[in-house]
Amino acid sequence: MDSFKFIEADQAIDKINNEESIVVDIRDKDSFDQGHIDGALNLSNDNIDSFVLDTKKNLCIIVCCYRGNSSQRAAKFLTDKGFENVYSLNGGYEEWKSE
């Protein structure tokens, strides 16, 4: 199984607009509620199991955190669970906001 890949904000926008993609935001609920990428799913320990079970493994998954560090661990976790097309957003939500 391949590991996750890294993606820049502009490349993520292109994938979101042009292919079936899911953005998962792993920040805490308060941070997510204060602002997030449109359409993002706030993924936490409370809903990760159902996400893994209910989501098609071939979808493009873009993982977002604060600055792009924690998303790498989450992206690896998802590839380990069988997801085939997983990206960690470089710079995280902070970089996304500045774009």
C-alpha positions as CSV (number, residue, x, y, z in Angstrom):
1,M,0.0,0.0,0.0
2,D,1.3,3.4,-0.9
3,S,1.6,6.1,1.7
4,F,-0.1,9.5,1.7
5,K,1.1,12.4,-0.5
6,F,1.6,16.0,0.2
7,I,-0.5,18.7,-1.5
8,E,-0.3,22.5,-1.7
9,A,-3.5,24.6,-1.2
10,D,-3.8,25.6,-4.8
11,Q,-3.5,21.9,-5.9
12,A,-6.1,21.0,-3.2
13,I,-8.5,23.6,-4.6
14,D,-8.1,22.0,-8.1
15,K,-8.8,18.5,-6.7
16,I,-11.8,19.7,-4.7
17,N,-13.3,21.4,-7.8
18,N,-12.5,18.7,-10.3
19,E,-12.8,15.3,-8.7
20,E,-14.8,13.5,-6.0
21,S,-12.9,14.6,-2.9
22,I,-13.4,14.8,0.9
23,V,-11.6,17.3,3.1
24,V,-11.2,16.1,6.6
25,D,-10.2,18.6,9.2
26,I,-8.7,17.0,12.4
27,R,-8.6,20.2,14.5
28,D,-10.6,20.4,17.6
29,K,-14.3,21.3,17.3
30,D,-14.0,24.8,18.6
31,S,-11.3,25.7,16.0
32,F,-13.3,24.0,13.3
33,D,-16.4,25.9,14.2
34,Q,-14.5,29.2,14.1
35,G,-13.5,28.5,10.5
36,H,-12.8,25.7,8.1
37,I,-12.6,24.8,4.4
38,D,-16.0,24.8,2.8
39,G,-17.5,21.3,2.9
40,A,-14.9,19.9,5.3
41,L,-15.8,17.1,7.7
42,N,-14.5,17.6,11.3
43,L,-12.9,14.2,11.9
44,S,-12.3,13.2,15.6
45,N,-12.0,10.1,17.8
46,D,-15.8,10.2,18.0
47,N,-16.4,9.7,14.3
48,I,-13.2,8.2,12.8
49,D,-14.5,4.6,13.0
50,S,-17.7,5.3,11.1
51,F,-15.7,7.4,8.6
52,V,-13.4,4.5,7.9
53,L,-16.2,2.0,7.6
54,D,-18.6,4.2,5.5
55,T,-16.2,6.0,3.1
56,K,-15.2,4.6,-0.3
57,K,-11.5,3.8,-0.2
58,N,-10.7,5.2,-3.6
59,L,-12.0,8.7,-3.0
60,C,-9.5,11.6,-2.8
61,I,-9.1,12.5,0.9
62,I,-7.4,15.7,1.8
63,V,-6.4,15.9,5.5
64,C,-6.2,19.3,7.1
65,C,-4.9,20.4,10.6
66,Y,-3.6,23.7,11.9
67,R,-0.2,23.9,10.1
68,G,0.3,20.6,8.3
69,N,2.0,18.5,11.0
70,S,-0.7,16.5,12.7
71,S,-2.4,15.9,9.3
72,Q,0.6,13.7,8.3
73,R,-0.1,11.2,11.1
74,A,-3.8,11.2,10.3
75,A,-3.1,10.7,6.6
76,K,-0.8,7.8,7.4
77,F,-3.5,6.3,9.6
78,L,-6.0,6.5,6.7
79,T,-3.7,4.9,4.2
80,D,-3.0,2.1,6.8
81,K,-6.8,1.7,6.8
82,G,-6.9,1.1,3.1
83,F,-7.6,4.5,1.6
84,E,-5.8,4.8,-1.7
85,N,-5.6,8.5,-2.5
86,V,-4.8,10.5,0.7
87,Y,-3.1,13.9,0.9
88,S,-1.8,15.9,3.8
89,L,-2.4,19.7,3.2
90,N,0.9,21.5,3.4
91,G,0.7,24.4,5.9
92,G,-2.7,23.2,7.1
93,Y,-5.7,25.5,7.6
94,E,-3.4,28.5,8.4
95,E,-1.9,28.3,4.9
96,W,-5.3,27.7,3.3
97,K,-6.6,30.9,4.9
98,S,-3.8,32.9,3.5
99,E,-4.3,31.7,0.0
